[in-house]
Amino acid sequence: MGGVGGGPAAVLVHGLYHRPEHFAPVAEGLRAAGVEVVVPELHRGSLAADTAAVQAAVDALREPPLLLGHSYGGSVITGVHGGCHLVYVAAFVPDVGESAAALGGASPWLRAAIEPAAGPVGTTLLHPGRAAEVLYGDCPEPLAARAVGLLRAQAPGCGRGVPEHHGWKRTPSTYVVCAGDRAIDPALQRTMAARCTGVREWRTGHSPFVSRPALVVELVKELLAGVSPRP
């Protein structure tokens, strides 16, 4: 790997409809702790293209980073090579031939929030009021409103993408079950968590990086502390 730095690094991968800016409080907390943080922009049009964008970010780092994927971002980090630890936050953990959609996809509450958007056929967005309840229901209203304001339209088909590589089969992994999640059924999360080497359960909604960023920061710091630097 090339790139600058050489200390601990984390790559944070957002989910559908989201932007890197949603991870800003987590990124700031980790950088303050001396962690190099990269938050790639997805929305490249397909799972393969999103995975390639994250792979490029990983390849630019000197040390293998911790990869954290939220929701659909779990499908992305599953297909990336070169991570030292995978963290799935209310995220999909596909096996061979599986997609996020095939694993169960969005909950009925999240599906009810999806609306057609202007642009190419199949492009969608989230109804602001419903998105606040489903994605950020455990956030104070101003915080939820800011997060909803950052959401963007989503191209079709990404959730049906199938990873070509399955990093969790070889790389240590931690699953964070969000027990109050309304977007991905916590029971489904617990089923997918069984594929990981470690499991945590938080009493949060779907987006703890918005509602409880310090929890995410502390988990990443803890897991990075257990990683031996490459000689």
URNORTA-V999544 format. One record per backbone hydrogen bond with DSSP energy under -0.5 kcal/mol. NH is the residue of the N-H (numbers start at 0). CO is the residue of the C=O. If there is no record, write none. Layout:
# URNORTA-V999544
NH & CO
NH & CO
This chain:
# URNORTA-V999544
1 & 58
9 & 35
10 & 65
11 & 9
11 & 37
12 & 67
13 & 11
17 & 14
21 & 18
22 & 19
23 & 20
26 & 22
27 & 23
28 & 24
29 & 25
30 & 26
31 & 27
32 & 28
32 & 29
33 & 30
34 & 29
35 & 7
37 & 9
41 & 39
49 & 45
50 & 46
51 & 47
52 & 48
53 & 49
54 & 50
55 & 51
56 & 52
57 & 53
58 & 54
59 & 55
60 & 57
61 & 3
65 & 8
66 & 84
67 & 10
67 & 65
68 & 66
68 & 86
69 & 12
70 & 88
72 & 69
73 & 70
74 & 71
75 & 71
76 & 72
77 & 73
78 & 74
78 & 75
79 & 76
83 & 64
84 & 64
85 & 171
86 & 66
87 & 173
88 & 68
88 & 86
89 & 87
89 & 175
91 & 70
97 & 94
99 & 160
100 & 158
102 & 98
103 & 99
103 & 100
104 & 99
106 & 182
110 & 106
111 & 107
112 & 108
112 & 109
113 & 109
113 & 110
114 & 124
116 & 122
122 & 119
123 & 153
124 & 114
126 & 112
130 & 126
131 & 127
132 & 128
133 & 129
134 & 130
135 & 130
135 & 131
138 & 135
143 & 139
144 & 140
145 & 141
146 & 142
147 & 143
148 & 144
149 & 145
149 & 146
150 & 146
150 & 147
151 & 16
153 & 123
157 & 154
159 & 156
160 & 157
162 & 97
166 & 77
168 & 165
169 & 166
170 & 166
173 & 85
174 & 197
175 & 87
176 & 174
176 & 199
178 & 176
178 & 201
179 & 203
180 & 177
181 & 133
187 & 184
188 & 184
189 & 185
190 & 186
191 & 187
192 & 188
193 & 189
193 & 190
194 & 191
195 & 192
196 & 172
197 & 172
199 & 174
201 & 176
203 & 201
206 & 134
209 & 206
210 & 206
211 & 207
214 & 211
215 & 211
216 & 212
217 & 213
218 & 214
219 & 215
220 & 216
221 & 217
222 & 218
223 & 219
224 & 220
225 & 221
225 & 222
226 & 223
